[in-house]
Amino acid sequence: MKRLPFLFLLLLLTLSAVLVVVGGAAYGQVAPDDPRSATVGRVSPAGTVTETHKSYLPMVHMAPLHPPYDMVRFLVGDRRLYEVQHSNGSQARHQTHVDGPTFFHTKGNEIKAEWEELWYTDHYIYRGTDTSPGNGQYYTLRDSGAYGSVWSPRKWNVGDAFERNPLVTFYQKSDCSVALEGTQRSWLVFETFHPTYTFDSGVTLDNVVQLAWRLTRNGSTIERYYYAEQYGLVGWWSNDRGMSYVSEVHPPGARPDNVREQISCLDKSPAPSSLAPIGPLPYWPGEHRR
């Protein structure tokens, strides 16, 4: 009879260990193929369209945020669905699709969603193809003839500015013929980190970075972009059309996943043929005008 307290204690310790393991597997553990566990990226070929249908899980025990800030934590969403109210009154459902270090900001719905293709390495965030500039077109960015263009440092500090000068080729979605091409020099500025930010819709999000797009380093801001941890792109502002912003966040499973728009001739898009500079356009690379 004297052995019963010891056996009871041993049983309690065993049950506690099982609960800790199960809890850790369900909450806060990063899967091997999750972009938050990757360190080295790859260049994604134009036209790679693969669907990712996974529900997001809450992330706990994440490392504290401090400068220099890792842009991956803000740009790569966890696949949650949310609505963005455009300045023109229209609305689009947003979701991040993830394929290793390559990720897509999708904007639309479960039938068709336009998308921006990005990826990351240890040092930089890259952009490839964007199907959402409007006018029935898409564009592709290149650096020194190679697919993709460096868009920002992966880790940087508030106040830093980053210069880009990619070759930009606009194509018609209907037949992938070249509509316009040339180089576009601009600067991306890390304006602010917001521990919390409340949008005009009343939606308040934690850990939001605010980036500015300028045609000269110290010139006026043409657009601002807002990215929130676990969400991705949640808002943008332009100097002529005002603010678009997150207006509603859907619970897991409440809406079907977005389906990325497919352009049948995308893989056969012709290579650029000139390096003629292009100036400010009614739309421009990297922006989100609606």
Backbone as JSON, one array per atom type, in Angstrom:
{
  "sequence": "MKRLPFLFLLLLLTLSAVLVVVGGAAYGQVAPDDPRSATVGRVSPAGTVTETHKSYLPMVHMAPLHPPYDMVRFLVGDRRLYEVQHSNGSQARHQTHVDGPTFFHTKGNEIKAEWEELWYTDHYIYRGTDTSPGNGQYYTLRDSGAYGSVWSPRKWNVGDAFERNPLVTFYQKSDCSVALEGTQRSWLVFETFHPTYTFDSGVTLDNVVQLAWRLTRNGSTIERYYYAEQYGLVGWWSNDRGMSYVSEVHPPGARPDNVREQISCLDKSPAPSSLAPIGPLPYWPGEHRR",
  "N": [[0.82, -1.21, 0.0], [2.08, 1.19, 0.53], [3.34, 1.87, -1.82], [1.51, 3.09, -3.49], [1.14, 6.03, -3.53], [3.53, 6.79, -4.9], [3.23, 5.5, -7.4], [0.94, 6.79, -8.3], [1.84, 9.42, -8.58], [3.75, 9.04, -10.6], [2.06, 8.35, -12.72], [0.66, 10.77, -13.11], [2.74, 12.47, -13.95], [3.4, 11.27, -16.39], [1.04, 11.64, -17.91], [1.02, 14.44, -18.03], [3.27, 14.96, -19.61], [2.46, 13.88, -22.07], [0.34, 15.6, -22.72], [1.7, 18.04, -23.08], [3.28, 17.48, -25.35], [1.28, 16.97, -27.29], [-0.09, 19.42, -27.25], [1.93, 21.14, -28.13], [2.28, 20.27, -30.74], [-0.1, 21.03, -31.89], [-0.3, 23.8, -31.61], [1.62, 26.51, -32.49], [3.96, 25.22, -33.44], [6.14, 25.14, -36.19], [5.65, 23.91, -39.38], [7.75, 21.82, -41.48], [7.61, 22.68, -44.17], [6.7, 25.24, -43.99], [6.93, 28.71, -44.67], [8.0, 30.26, -42.65], [9.95, 28.76, -41.51], [11.93, 28.55, -43.33], [15.1, 29.5, -44.78], [16.63, 30.01, -47.02], [15.87, 31.12, -50.24], [14.27, 30.56, -53.48], [14.26, 31.26, -56.97], [11.26, 31.8, -58.56], [9.77, 30.47, -61.46], [8.18, 32.34, -64.07], [4.68, 32.17, -64.25], [4.22, 29.95, -62.67], [1.7, 28.36, -61.13], [0.32, 27.19, -58.51], [-1.97, 25.69, -56.33], [-2.67, 26.27, -52.9], [-4.21, 24.86, -50.28], [-4.84, 25.22, -47.25], [-5.8, 25.44, -43.86], [-5.28, 28.13, -41.6], [-3.25, 28.18, -38.67], [-3.11, 29.19, -35.22], [-0.27, 31.07, -34.21], [2.01, 30.83, -31.65], [4.3, 31.84, -29.06], [6.09, 33.28, -30.63], [9.08, 34.91, -31.7], [10.11, 38.0, -30.19], [9.43, 41.19, -31.73], [11.82, 43.31, -33.14], [14.1, 45.89, -34.23], [16.78, 45.19, -36.59], [13.89, 44.83, -38.65], [12.37, 41.83, -39.76], [11.15, 41.38, -42.84], [9.78, 39.19, -43.84], [8.12, 38.27, -41.85], [6.0, 40.0, -41.97], [5.15, 40.2, -44.63], [4.55, 37.6, -45.52], [1.67, 36.01, -45.25], [-0.5, 33.94, -43.17], [-2.31, 32.42, -44.55], [-4.88, 33.12, -43.91], [-8.17, 34.42, -44.62], [-9.4, 37.55, -45.73], [-11.25, 40.59, -46.17], [-10.74, 43.35, -48.38], [-11.49, 46.7, -48.64], [-11.76, 48.71, -51.4], [-10.65, 51.93, -52.55], [-12.32, 52.86, -54.54], [-14.74, 51.79, -53.98], [-15.2, 49.13, -54.61], [-14.58, 45.66, -53.68], [-12.35, 43.12, -52.49], [-11.38, 39.77, -51.8], [-8.72, 38.75, -49.87], [-5.83, 36.64, -49.67], [-2.93, 34.86, -48.68], [-1.01, 32.7, -50.61], [1.2, 30.01, -50.28], [4.3, 28.63, -51.22], [6.81, 27.1, -50.26], [9.59, 29.27, -50.0], [8.47, 30.97, -51.83], [5.72, 33.1, -52.39], [2.31, 34.19, -52.8], [0.36, 37.03, -53.07], [-2.95, 37.07, -53.13], [-5.91, 38.37, -54.69], [-9.18, 38.58, -54.83], [-11.44, 36.11, -55.23], [-12.97, 32.85, -54.62], [-13.35, 32.0, -57.19], [-11.85, 33.46, -59.14], [-8.79, 35.03, -58.67], [-6.68, 37.75, -58.83], [-3.07, 38.14, -58.66], [0.04, 38.7, -56.91], [3.36, 37.84, -57.27], [5.89, 36.87, -55.09], [9.09, 36.27, -53.49], [11.59, 35.13, -51.13], [14.98, 35.43, -49.9], [17.87, 34.86, -47.85], [18.61, 37.49, -47.66], [17.06, 39.29, -49.2], [13.85, 40.52, -50.44], [12.02, 39.49, -53.21], [10.33, 40.33, -56.32], [8.28, 38.97, -58.89], [6.1, 38.28, -61.1], [3.1, 40.14, -61.67], [-0.33, 40.13, -61.76], [-2.18, 42.1, -61.49], [-2.27, 44.9, -62.35], [-4.28, 46.08, -63.82], [-6.25, 47.2, -66.7], [-6.43, 44.93, -68.33], [-3.94, 43.68, -68.33], [-0.73, 42.24, -67.39], [2.39, 42.28, -65.58], [5.97, 41.73, -65.63], [8.94, 41.61, -63.71], [12.45, 42.15, -64.03], [15.93, 41.76, -63.29], [18.98, 42.68, -64.6], [18.5, 41.05, -66.82], [17.7, 38.64, -65.72], [15.03, 36.64, -64.41], [12.79, 38.14, -62.16], [13.06, 40.64, -59.56], [14.88, 42.46, -57.13], [13.12, 43.7, -54.42], [13.05, 44.73, -51.84], [15.19, 45.0, -48.92], [15.52, 42.07, -46.87], [15.78, 42.29, -44.09], [15.49, 45.23, -42.36], [15.68, 48.69, -41.19], [13.54, 51.17, -39.65], [13.12, 54.13, -41.5], [15.05, 53.63, -43.39], [15.98, 53.67, -46.87], [15.5, 52.13, -50.06], [16.85, 51.57, -53.18], [15.63, 50.79, -56.44], [15.8, 49.53, -59.79], [14.38, 48.09, -61.92], [13.91, 46.14, -64.97], [10.92, 46.44, -66.61], [8.26, 44.7, -67.95], [5.27, 44.92, -69.56], [2.46, 42.96, -70.36], [-0.19, 41.81, -72.5], [-3.02, 40.21, -71.22], [-4.64, 38.68, -72.84], [-3.24, 37.55, -75.04], [-0.62, 37.49, -74.31], [1.15, 39.22, -75.54], [3.64, 41.82, -75.87], [3.03, 44.86, -74.31], [4.21, 47.16, -73.29], [7.46, 48.21, -72.32], [10.43, 48.7, -70.36], [12.81, 50.44, -68.22], [12.35, 51.24, -64.75], [13.07, 53.41, -62.38], [13.05, 53.69, -58.87], [12.31, 54.3, -55.35], [11.96, 52.51, -52.33], [10.75, 53.09, -49.15], [11.11, 52.5, -45.72], [8.84, 53.52, -43.72], [7.42, 53.43, -41.17], [6.93, 51.46, -38.22], [4.16, 50.01, -36.8], [3.02, 49.13, -33.68], [0.33, 48.61, -33.14], [-2.43, 49.11, -35.35], [-5.19, 50.93, -36.46], [-7.57, 50.71, -38.92], [-9.69, 52.59, -41.23], [-12.0, 51.15, -41.35], [-12.39, 50.25, -38.83], [-11.16, 47.93, -38.08], [-8.6, 46.61, -36.17], [-5.22, 45.84, -36.2], [-2.33, 44.03, -35.13], [1.18, 44.78, -35.14], [2.19, 46.16, -37.7], [3.72, 47.14, -40.7], [4.68, 50.06, -42.47], [5.23, 51.13, -45.66], [6.73, 53.26, -48.11], [6.4, 54.35, -51.49], [8.39, 55.91, -53.83], [9.41, 58.16, -56.45], [11.76, 59.51, -56.4], [14.48, 59.59, -54.05], [14.12, 61.38, -51.84], [11.76, 62.49, -52.5], [8.21, 63.26, -52.98], [5.74, 61.07, -51.6], [4.29, 58.56, -53.52], [2.76, 56.26, -53.29], [1.6, 54.3, -50.46], [2.16, 51.31, -48.61], [0.75, 48.77, -46.59], [1.51, 46.22, -44.42], [0.69, 43.46, -42.45], [1.6, 41.43, -39.67], [1.15, 37.95, -39.98], [-0.87, 38.32, -41.81], [-0.16, 39.65, -44.31], [-0.48, 41.72, -47.18], [-2.47, 44.38, -46.3], [-3.46, 46.9, -46.71], [-3.4, 49.95, -48.71], [-2.37, 53.13, -49.95], [-2.84, 55.79, -52.26], [-1.69, 58.77, -53.85], [-3.57, 59.96, -55.43], [-5.92, 58.54, -55.31], [-6.67, 57.82, -52.78], [-7.34, 55.77, -49.86], [-7.2, 52.23, -49.5], [-8.3, 49.42, -47.61], [-8.19, 46.83, -45.06], [-11.24, 45.34, -44.25], [-12.78, 43.35, -43.14], [-12.34, 40.31, -41.35], [-12.22, 36.9, -41.95], [-13.34, 34.02, -40.17], [-11.54, 30.87, -39.73], [-12.29, 28.57, -42.31], [-14.7, 29.76, -42.96], [-15.02, 30.83, -45.47], [-14.4, 29.79, -48.86], [-11.07, 28.98, -50.08], [-9.13, 31.36, -51.96], [-8.82, 31.2, -55.54], [-6.22, 31.24, -57.72], [-5.89, 33.38, -60.52], [-5.47, 32.17, -63.82], [-3.38, 32.46, -66.59], [-3.33, 31.47, -69.76], [-1.25, 31.56, -71.64], [0.98, 32.28, -70.24], [3.48, 31.06, -69.61], [4.72, 31.25, -72.01], [5.42, 33.82, -72.43], [6.96, 36.44, -74.19], [10.47, 37.33, -74.14], [11.98, 40.39, -72.9], [12.82, 43.14, -75.11], [14.05, 45.58, -75.23], [15.7, 48.36, -73.57], [14.67, 50.79, -73.02], [14.04, 53.7, -71.11], [11.2, 54.14, -68.97], [8.82, 56.48, -67.87], [6.86, 57.91, -65.12], [3.72, 56.26, -64.94], [0.16, 55.81, -65.72], [-0.32, 53.6, -64.19], [1.89, 51.53, -62.3], [4.81, 49.48, -61.66], [4.51, 47.23, -58.92], [2.49, 48.49, -57.57], [-0.89, 49.02, -56.32], [-3.37, 49.78, -57.46], [-6.76, 50.59, -57.22]],
  "CA": [[0.0, 0.0, 0.0], [2.92, 2.37, 0.59], [3.8, 2.21, -3.16], [0.46, 3.74, -4.26], [1.41, 7.46, -3.82], [4.59, 6.91, -5.91], [2.67, 5.12, -8.69], [0.01, 7.84, -8.69], [2.65, 10.56, -9.03], [4.34, 8.67, -11.88], [1.0, 8.43, -13.71], [0.39, 12.18, -13.36], [3.84, 13.02, -14.74], [3.29, 10.72, -17.75], [-0.06, 12.33, -18.58], [1.43, 15.82, -18.28], [4.2, 14.96, -20.74], [1.67, 13.63, -23.27], [-0.4, 16.82, -23.03], [2.64, 19.04, -23.57], [3.65, 17.12, -26.71], [0.13, 17.17, -28.16], [-0.34, 20.85, -27.35], [2.97, 21.75, -28.96], [2.05, 19.91, -32.14], [-1.29, 21.71, -32.4], [-0.19, 25.24, -31.52], [2.91, 27.19, -32.43], [5.05, 24.53, -34.09], [6.2, 25.46, -37.6], [5.86, 22.73, -40.22], [8.98, 21.93, -42.26], [7.43, 23.4, -45.42], [6.18, 26.57, -43.7], [7.96, 29.69, -45.01], [8.63, 30.83, -41.47], [11.07, 27.92, -41.12], [12.9, 28.54, -44.42], [16.09, 30.56, -44.71], [17.17, 30.28, -48.35], [14.77, 31.08, -51.19], [14.56, 30.18, -54.85], [13.58, 32.09, -57.95], [10.11, 31.09, -59.12], [9.57, 30.78, -62.87], [6.92, 33.01, -64.41], [3.59, 31.29, -64.62], [4.01, 28.84, -61.75], [0.43, 28.58, -60.45], [-0.07, 26.01, -57.74], [-2.92, 26.06, -55.28], [-2.41, 25.84, -51.53], [-5.47, 24.84, -49.53], [-4.57, 24.84, -45.86], [-6.32, 26.36, -42.87], [-4.2, 28.67, -40.8], [-3.21, 27.83, -37.26], [-2.55, 30.27, -34.41], [1.14, 30.97, -33.9], [2.32, 31.31, -30.31], [5.7, 31.81, -28.7], [6.91, 33.85, -31.67], [10.14, 35.77, -31.18], [9.71, 39.41, -30.12], [9.81, 42.03, -32.86], [12.77, 44.37, -32.83], [14.89, 46.21, -35.42], [16.14, 45.35, -37.91], [12.69, 44.02, -38.77], [12.37, 40.82, -40.8], [9.96, 41.62, -43.65], [9.06, 37.94, -44.06], [7.08, 38.15, -40.82], [4.87, 40.86, -42.31], [4.68, 40.0, -46.0], [4.04, 36.24, -45.72], [0.52, 35.73, -44.4], [-0.68, 32.55, -42.75], [-3.39, 31.86, -45.37], [-6.21, 33.55, -43.49], [-8.95, 35.17, -45.6], [-9.93, 38.81, -45.24], [-11.74, 41.48, -47.22], [-10.15, 44.68, -48.5], [-12.37, 47.69, -49.26], [-10.99, 49.59, -52.27], [-11.03, 53.35, -52.51], [-13.38, 53.12, -55.53], [-15.97, 51.17, -53.51], [-15.21, 47.68, -54.83], [-14.03, 44.87, -52.57], [-11.7, 41.88, -52.91], [-10.98, 38.87, -50.72], [-7.27, 38.55, -49.93], [-5.25, 35.46, -49.02], [-1.57, 34.53, -49.11], [-0.71, 31.31, -50.97], [2.6, 29.79, -49.95], [4.98, 27.48, -51.81], [8.18, 27.28, -49.75], [9.88, 30.69, -49.83], [7.68, 31.74, -52.79], [4.36, 33.32, -51.89], [1.47, 34.97, -53.7], [-0.73, 37.81, -52.49], [-4.09, 36.91, -54.04], [-6.92, 39.41, -54.5], [-10.34, 38.24, -55.63], [-12.37, 35.21, -54.56], [-12.73, 31.44, -54.88], [-13.5, 31.75, -58.63], [-10.66, 34.0, -59.78], [-8.11, 36.05, -57.88], [-5.41, 38.26, -59.34], [-2.03, 37.8, -57.7], [1.4, 39.23, -56.97], [4.3, 36.78, -56.93], [7.08, 37.31, -54.37], [9.84, 35.23, -52.78], [12.62, 35.71, -50.28], [16.21, 34.73, -49.6], [18.39, 35.32, -46.56], [18.93, 38.92, -47.65], [16.19, 40.17, -49.97], [12.52, 40.17, -50.92], [11.97, 39.64, -54.66], [9.06, 40.3, -57.02], [8.36, 38.39, -60.22], [5.0, 38.65, -61.98], [1.93, 40.71, -61.02], [-1.44, 40.12, -62.72], [-3.23, 43.01, -61.01], [-2.17, 46.34, -62.6], [-5.46, 46.57, -64.5], [-6.21, 47.38, -68.16], [-6.29, 43.65, -69.0], [-2.52, 43.41, -68.49], [0.11, 41.82, -66.28], [3.77, 42.68, -65.84], [7.03, 40.92, -65.05], [10.14, 42.37, -63.37], [13.73, 41.46, -64.23], [17.18, 42.44, -62.98], [20.11, 42.22, -65.44], [18.02, 40.0, -67.7], [17.24, 37.47, -64.97], [13.66, 36.75, -63.93], [12.64, 38.62, -60.79], [13.78, 41.85, -59.19], [14.95, 42.74, -55.69], [12.13, 44.73, -54.09], [13.44, 45.35, -50.58], [15.97, 44.12, -48.05], [14.71, 41.23, -46.0], [15.83, 42.88, -42.75], [15.91, 46.63, -42.4], [15.28, 49.56, -40.09], [12.67, 52.31, -39.96], [13.85, 55.26, -42.04], [15.93, 53.21, -44.48], [15.46, 53.74, -48.24], [16.1, 51.11, -50.91], [16.7, 51.93, -54.59], [15.41, 49.71, -57.4], [15.73, 49.98, -61.17], [14.15, 46.85, -62.69], [13.3, 46.16, -66.29], [9.5, 46.12, -66.45], [7.59, 44.36, -69.21], [3.82, 44.75, -69.47], [1.92, 42.05, -71.36], [-1.65, 41.67, -72.59], [-3.47, 38.91, -70.72], [-5.36, 37.94, -73.87], [-2.34, 36.75, -75.89], [0.73, 37.63, -73.75], [2.0, 40.09, -76.35], [4.23, 42.91, -75.1], [2.31, 46.13, -74.42], [5.12, 48.25, -72.95], [8.57, 47.74, -71.5], [11.47, 49.66, -70.09], [13.26, 50.43, -66.83], [11.64, 52.16, -63.86], [13.84, 53.65, -61.16], [12.22, 54.17, -57.76], [12.81, 54.01, -54.01], [11.03, 52.03, -51.32], [11.18, 53.63, -47.87], [10.47, 51.93, -44.54], [8.41, 54.72, -42.99], [6.97, 53.28, -39.79], [6.43, 50.21, -37.65], [3.05, 50.26, -35.87], [2.67, 48.0, -32.81], [-1.08, 48.37, -33.5], [-2.91, 50.09, -36.33], [-6.63, 50.84, -36.69], [-7.95, 51.2, -40.24], [-10.94, 53.34, -41.24], [-13.09, 50.19, -41.15], [-12.47, 49.89, -37.41], [-10.35, 46.74, -37.84], [-7.31, 46.91, -35.57], [-4.27, 44.75, -36.35], [-1.05, 44.18, -34.45], [2.46, 44.65, -35.86], [1.97, 46.59, -39.08], [4.77, 47.98, -41.26], [4.22, 51.03, -43.45], [6.28, 51.38, -46.64], [6.4, 54.32, -49.06], [6.94, 54.21, -52.84], [8.73, 57.24, -54.34], [10.17, 58.2, -57.69], [13.08, 59.98, -56.0], [14.73, 59.18, -52.67], [13.54, 62.31, -50.87], [10.61, 63.13, -53.11], [6.91, 63.01, -52.37], [5.29, 59.68, -51.62], [3.26, 58.29, -54.52], [1.89, 55.25, -52.66], [2.01, 53.65, -49.22], [1.7, 49.93, -48.48], [0.64, 48.33, -45.2], [1.6, 44.76, -44.28], [0.5, 43.08, -41.05], [2.07, 40.1, -39.32], [0.2, 36.85, -40.16], [-1.84, 38.66, -42.84], [0.37, 40.08, -45.59], [-0.94, 43.03, -47.62], [-3.77, 44.7, -45.68], [-3.93, 48.23, -47.08], [-2.52, 50.8, -49.49], [-2.83, 54.49, -50.18], [-2.21, 56.47, -53.38], [-1.86, 60.21, -53.71], [-4.69, 60.45, -56.24], [-7.14, 57.73, -55.16], [-7.01, 57.61, -51.4], [-6.95, 54.6, -49.07], [-7.88, 50.94, -49.5], [-7.94, 48.88, -46.31], [-8.87, 45.63, -44.59], [-12.55, 45.71, -43.71], [-13.38, 42.2, -42.44], [-11.48, 39.13, -41.25], [-13.07, 35.72, -41.91], [-12.87, 32.9, -39.34], [-11.09, 29.72, -40.52], [-13.34, 27.74, -42.88], [-15.94, 30.47, -43.24], [-15.08, 31.09, -46.9], [-13.45, 28.95, -49.61], [-9.8, 29.59, -50.45], [-9.03, 32.01, -53.26], [-8.24, 30.44, -56.64], [-5.43, 32.2, -58.49], [-6.12, 33.56, -61.94], [-4.54, 31.5, -64.71], [-3.22, 33.04, -67.92], [-2.94, 30.25, -70.47], [-0.02, 31.72, -72.41], [1.95, 32.95, -69.37], [4.79, 30.43, -69.72], [5.29, 31.56, -73.32], [5.58, 35.27, -72.54], [8.24, 36.74, -74.84], [11.48, 38.04, -73.35], [12.05, 41.81, -73.25], [13.64, 43.41, -76.28], [14.65, 46.91, -75.18], [15.99, 48.9, -72.25], [14.28, 52.19, -73.04], [13.44, 54.09, -69.83], [9.81, 54.57, -68.94], [8.58, 57.39, -66.77], [5.64, 57.62, -64.36], [2.62, 55.79, -65.77], [-1.12, 55.77, -65.0], [-0.12, 52.51, -63.25], [3.33, 51.28, -62.29], [5.13, 48.2, -61.02], [4.52, 47.13, -57.47], [1.42, 49.24, -56.93], [-2.12, 48.26, -56.07], [-4.4, 50.79, -57.69], [-8.15, 50.2, -57.45]],
  "C": [[0.86, 1.26, 0.0], [3.41, 2.78, -0.79], [2.76, 2.99, -3.97], [0.73, 5.23, -4.52], [2.47, 7.62, -4.91], [4.05, 6.58, -7.3], [1.71, 6.19, -9.21], [0.74, 9.06, -9.24], [3.25, 10.27, -10.39], [3.31, 8.77, -13.01], [0.69, 9.87, -14.08], [1.47, 12.8, -14.24], [3.77, 12.55, -16.18], [2.2, 11.42, -18.54], [0.29, 13.76, -18.91], [2.34, 15.91, -19.48], [3.46, 14.76, -22.06], [0.92, 14.89, -23.69], [0.5, 17.9, -23.58], [3.0, 18.76, -25.02], [2.51, 17.38, -27.68], [-0.16, 18.64, -28.34], [0.67, 21.53, -28.23], [2.78, 21.45, -30.41], [0.9, 20.69, -32.72], [-1.12, 23.21, -32.46], [1.26, 25.66, -31.5], [4.07, 26.48, -33.07], [5.0, 24.8, -35.59], [6.5, 24.21, -38.4], [7.1, 22.92, -41.07], [8.81, 22.73, -43.55], [6.85, 24.78, -45.23], [7.27, 27.59, -44.0], [8.63, 30.3, -43.81], [9.8, 29.98, -40.99], [12.16, 27.91, -42.17], [13.88, 29.69, -44.28], [16.64, 30.92, -46.09], [16.08, 30.1, -49.38], [15.21, 30.6, -52.55], [13.8, 31.12, -55.76], [12.47, 31.27, -58.59], [9.95, 31.45, -60.58], [8.23, 31.47, -63.1], [5.88, 31.97, -64.77], [3.41, 30.1, -63.72], [2.76, 29.13, -60.94], [0.03, 27.29, -59.77], [-0.95, 26.45, -56.59], [-2.5, 25.49, -53.93], [-3.71, 25.96, -50.75], [-5.2, 24.31, -48.13], [-5.2, 25.88, -44.95], [-5.16, 26.88, -42.03], [-4.35, 28.24, -39.34], [-2.66, 29.0, -36.46], [-1.08, 30.01, -34.11], [1.39, 31.58, -32.52], [3.8, 31.17, -30.08], [6.59, 32.31, -29.83], [7.93, 34.8, -31.07], [9.67, 37.22, -31.16], [10.18, 40.17, -31.36], [10.75, 43.13, -32.41], [13.57, 44.66, -34.09], [16.23, 45.5, -35.41], [15.0, 44.36, -38.08], [12.79, 43.06, -39.97], [11.07, 40.95, -41.6], [9.16, 40.36, -43.92], [7.91, 37.81, -43.06], [5.84, 38.97, -41.15], [4.29, 40.54, -43.68], [4.06, 38.63, -46.22], [2.9, 35.98, -44.74], [0.38, 34.26, -44.11], [-1.9, 31.9, -43.39], [-4.79, 32.25, -44.89], [-6.85, 34.41, -44.59], [-9.49, 36.45, -44.97], [-10.32, 39.69, -46.42], [-10.99, 42.8, -47.19], [-11.13, 45.57, -49.26], [-11.52, 48.65, -50.07], [-11.52, 51.01, -52.21], [-12.14, 53.68, -53.49], [-14.7, 52.46, -55.15], [-16.06, 49.68, -53.75], [-14.52, 46.96, -53.67], [-13.41, 43.59, -53.13], [-11.3, 41.08, -51.67], [-9.49, 38.54, -50.89], [-6.88, 37.27, -49.18], [-3.84, 35.26, -49.56], [-1.5, 33.05, -49.41], [0.79, 31.12, -50.85], [3.12, 28.52, -50.61], [6.45, 27.6, -51.44], [8.44, 28.75, -49.53], [9.19, 31.57, -50.87], [6.28, 31.9, -52.24], [3.64, 34.28, -52.82], [0.43, 35.73, -52.88], [-1.88, 37.77, -53.49], [-5.18, 37.9, -53.66], [-8.1, 39.09, -55.39], [-11.33, 37.4, -54.85], [-12.04, 33.78, -54.95], [-12.89, 31.07, -56.36], [-12.27, 32.24, -59.38], [-10.07, 35.11, -58.93], [-6.83, 36.47, -58.58], [-4.34, 38.08, -58.26], [-0.74, 38.55, -57.98], [2.33, 38.12, -56.49], [5.54, 37.38, -56.28], [7.82, 36.1, -53.83], [10.96, 35.9, -51.98], [13.84, 34.8, -50.2], [16.66, 35.2, -48.22], [18.48, 36.84, -46.5], [17.9, 39.82, -48.29], [14.79, 39.59, -50.13], [12.49, 40.46, -52.41], [10.52, 39.7, -55.13], [9.27, 39.72, -58.41], [7.28, 38.92, -61.13], [3.82, 39.15, -61.15], [0.82, 40.77, -62.06], [-2.49, 41.18, -62.4], [-3.04, 44.5, -61.32], [-3.39, 46.93, -63.29], [-5.25, 46.65, -66.01], [-6.02, 46.06, -68.92], [-4.84, 43.24, -69.21], [-1.93, 42.77, -67.24], [1.52, 42.29, -66.58], [4.74, 41.75, -65.13], [8.26, 41.81, -64.83], [11.38, 41.51, -63.58], [14.88, 42.36, -63.8], [18.29, 41.83, -63.83], [19.71, 41.03, -66.31], [17.49, 38.77, -67.02], [15.83, 37.7, -64.43], [13.62, 37.17, -62.46], [13.51, 39.81, -60.5], [13.76, 42.03, -57.68], [14.02, 43.91, -55.39], [12.48, 45.46, -52.8], [14.44, 44.45, -49.87], [15.03, 43.23, -47.25], [14.65, 41.8, -44.59], [16.31, 44.32, -42.88], [15.25, 47.42, -41.31], [14.36, 50.67, -40.57], [13.54, 53.48, -40.41], [14.76, 54.92, -43.2], [15.21, 53.33, -45.83], [16.21, 52.74, -49.11], [15.8, 51.45, -52.37], [16.53, 50.69, -55.45], [15.4, 50.31, -58.81], [15.51, 48.78, -62.1], [13.74, 47.15, -64.13], [11.87, 45.66, -66.13], [8.9, 45.84, -67.82], [6.11, 44.11, -68.94], [3.35, 43.89, -70.65], [0.39, 42.13, -71.36], [-2.04, 40.28, -72.08], [-4.07, 38.05, -71.83], [-4.44, 37.05, -74.69], [-0.88, 36.84, -75.45], [1.68, 38.4, -74.66], [2.48, 41.27, -75.5], [3.45, 44.19, -75.38], [3.24, 47.32, -74.2], [6.26, 47.66, -72.15], [9.62, 48.83, -71.37], [11.9, 49.57, -68.64], [12.51, 51.49, -66.04], [12.42, 52.29, -62.57], [12.93, 54.22, -60.08], [12.89, 53.8, -56.44], [11.66, 53.51, -53.15], [11.58, 52.45, -49.97], [10.41, 52.96, -46.75], [10.1, 53.1, -43.62], [8.19, 54.48, -41.5], [6.69, 51.82, -39.46], [5.36, 50.57, -36.63], [2.83, 49.04, -34.99], [1.19, 47.61, -32.95], [-1.5, 49.46, -34.48], [-4.39, 49.85, -36.56], [-6.96, 51.49, -38.03], [-9.32, 51.88, -40.16], [-12.15, 52.44, -41.05], [-13.34, 49.88, -39.69], [-11.68, 48.65, -37.07], [-8.99, 47.18, -37.31], [-6.42, 45.68, -35.66], [-2.99, 45.07, -35.59], [0.1, 44.08, -35.43], [2.28, 44.9, -37.35], [3.16, 47.45, -39.52], [4.17, 48.84, -42.37], [5.38, 51.41, -44.36], [5.8, 52.43, -47.64], [7.1, 54.08, -50.38], [7.14, 55.59, -53.43], [9.52, 57.13, -55.63], [11.55, 58.8, -57.49], [13.24, 59.7, -54.51], [14.02, 60.07, -51.65], [12.33, 63.04, -51.43], [9.31, 62.81, -52.4], [6.53, 61.54, -52.53], [4.14, 59.53, -52.62], [2.25, 57.28, -53.97], [2.48, 54.81, -51.33], [1.4, 52.25, -49.18], [1.75, 49.54, -47.01], [0.61, 46.8, -45.18], [1.54, 44.41, -42.79], [0.98, 41.65, -40.82], [0.92, 39.11, -39.35], [-0.85, 37.12, -41.24], [-1.2, 38.82, -44.21], [-0.15, 41.47, -45.91], [-2.34, 43.31, -47.07], [-4.27, 46.09, -46.03], [-2.93, 48.95, -47.95], [-3.21, 52.14, -49.72], [-2.13, 55.03, -51.41], [-2.56, 57.95, -53.31], [-2.99, 60.77, -54.55], [-5.98, 59.68, -56.04], [-7.49, 57.42, -53.72], [-6.64, 56.23, -50.89], [-7.84, 53.4, -49.36], [-7.42, 50.19, -48.26], [-8.75, 47.63, -45.97], [-10.16, 46.04, -43.89], [-13.22, 44.59, -42.92], [-12.4, 41.04, -42.46], [-12.38, 37.91, -41.08], [-12.49, 34.67, -40.96], [-12.41, 31.75, -40.23], [-12.27, 28.88, -41.02], [-14.61, 28.46, -43.25], [-16.13, 30.75, -44.72], [-14.12, 30.14, -47.61], [-12.16, 29.72, -49.89], [-9.92, 30.3, -51.8], [-8.42, 31.05, -54.29], [-7.51, 31.44, -57.54], [-5.81, 32.19, -59.96], [-5.06, 32.83, -62.75], [-4.56, 32.17, -66.08], [-2.59, 31.96, -68.78], [-1.6, 30.37, -71.19], [1.14, 32.24, -71.56], [3.35, 32.38, -69.52], [5.48, 30.73, -71.05], [5.47, 33.06, -73.52], [6.93, 35.59, -73.17], [9.18, 37.51, -73.92], [11.5, 39.5, -73.77], [13.03, 42.04, -74.39], [14.32, 44.76, -76.26], [14.91, 47.31, -73.74], [15.62, 50.38, -72.2], [13.62, 52.58, -71.73], [11.96, 54.41, -69.99], [9.62, 55.46, -67.72], [7.35, 57.0, -66.0], [4.48, 57.3, -65.29], [1.3, 55.95, -65.02], [-1.17, 54.61, -64.01], [1.36, 52.18, -63.31], [3.63, 50.02, -61.5], [5.1, 48.26, -59.51], [3.35, 47.84, -56.81], [0.11, 48.47, -56.96], [-3.34, 49.14, -56.34], [-5.76, 50.12, -57.97], [-9.05, 51.37, -57.03]]
}
